[in-house]
Amino acid sequence: MSFDVVIESFTRTEAHIKEVPVDIPYRFQMQALNRAKELYLVWLDVYKAYADGYRKEILPRTKRHVVRMLNSFADKLEGKVREVLEARMPNEAYILVNEFFKQLGQKMVTFVLAEGTSFEQTSIFRLLSDSLSRIGAPRPVRASGSIDIYIEKIRNRDIPVIYYEQGQYDNVLSWPLLLHEAFHHVFATERLDRLSKGCPKVSWLEEALIDMYIVNYFGPAYALSLATYLQGCPHETTFSHPSFTARIFIALQYLSRMKKDNKLLLSSNHISDLYDYLLKVWDEYKKS
Amino acid sequence: MQTKNSFPLQNIIGRITHGLIGLDIFLKEKKTNTYLDDFLTLKEEEIKAALVSAYARTKLVPPAEIQLSEEQSATIKCVIRTQKMISNLDKVNSEKEIEASIEELGMKLDVIYQAMLSE
């Protein structure tokens, strides 16, 4: 069992990451994808530095476990890269999210969309932290600080990663859900938890506030998108999320308020139809 | 295409592997080391959370609750047992006992790899 196989695996992964084409007509999107690529390559440098450290240790009984671990790390990283660089979401979704950030005064947000199993917001640095949290550098390289330099580089140039559910890539009606995830980034950077003053002290408040904000921003389209999507996963209240029915109720209440304040510009028939639809969904699940 | 955030599971694999490295080095150097320290930071709740994918702070919907399999529960028990042994390494009678722990923990690591691959 030799570390050569790990080096070969890392070399292949590096070549694969470099080879994935980034050929997009929109400059901001191309820059974002190239930056993601650059950060993933630095991430691979972190793993290479770990490998350098382990190979200097004498490990008669456990070298195979280390080799296996490092190979799986490289495989997983390559998989994550592909989720971003081979995401099938149309370029127009990038434009929508980019416009959303701009309108909120967040002009310089570089972000990428990624294909996964659910709508979710994270960042490249956060994923790296999930990977290496409390796994110290191997002893022989610990003092060199090289690993810390690479990690710091990723932290300083970090970008948000907005995941969408893979089956939804061609469903335009689900795109408003991307805005919910994008807003998590704004919520954190603008420290909007201060909005929670006077609100009930519940653990899922952030999710509820974000739903309200996106209803306010995107109007009935978000409420429709959310209600339609959540019917496929009608969840109860959890630590992080209000229940499915509560979220529909919140959207309904907020739309009612907007209607009363004459903030909804669509025809009244359209609004009534949507309102009836939301009420029907809410009522149906409330009973069950 | 990979579909979930499997890095928490990868992290568990990393810390268990550090436990194995640490024990291997202990047998040679007869003193504790930083790899063992990393392994000792691993908590039962963290392994459970990673196995049931309970990382959902910024997801649109919460994840479905998943029950741990018997194999996974046995793996967690093995980790805890090994950590207790490491905390009392001065009382361990023979190298064979440590070697047996390396063997058992190494085998249990397969269960975490399987969970990661099934994601």
Interface residues (C-beta under 8 A of the other chain):
Chain A: Y54 E57 I58 L59 P60 R61 T62 H65 V66 R68 M69 S72 F73 K76 G79 K80 R82 E83 E86 E115 G116 T117 S118 F119 E120 Q121 T122 L127 L128 D130 S131 L132 S133 R134 I135 G136 P138 R139 R142 Q166 L177 H180 E181 H184 Y229 L230 C233 H235 T238 F239 S240 H241 F244
Chain B: M1 Q2 T3 K4 N5 S6 F7 P8 Q10 N11 I13 G14 R15 T17 H18 L20 I21 L23 D24 I25 L27 K28 N33 T34 Y35 D37 D38 T41 L42 Y55 A56 R57 T58 K59 L60 V61 P62 P63 E99 I102 G106 L109 Y113 M116
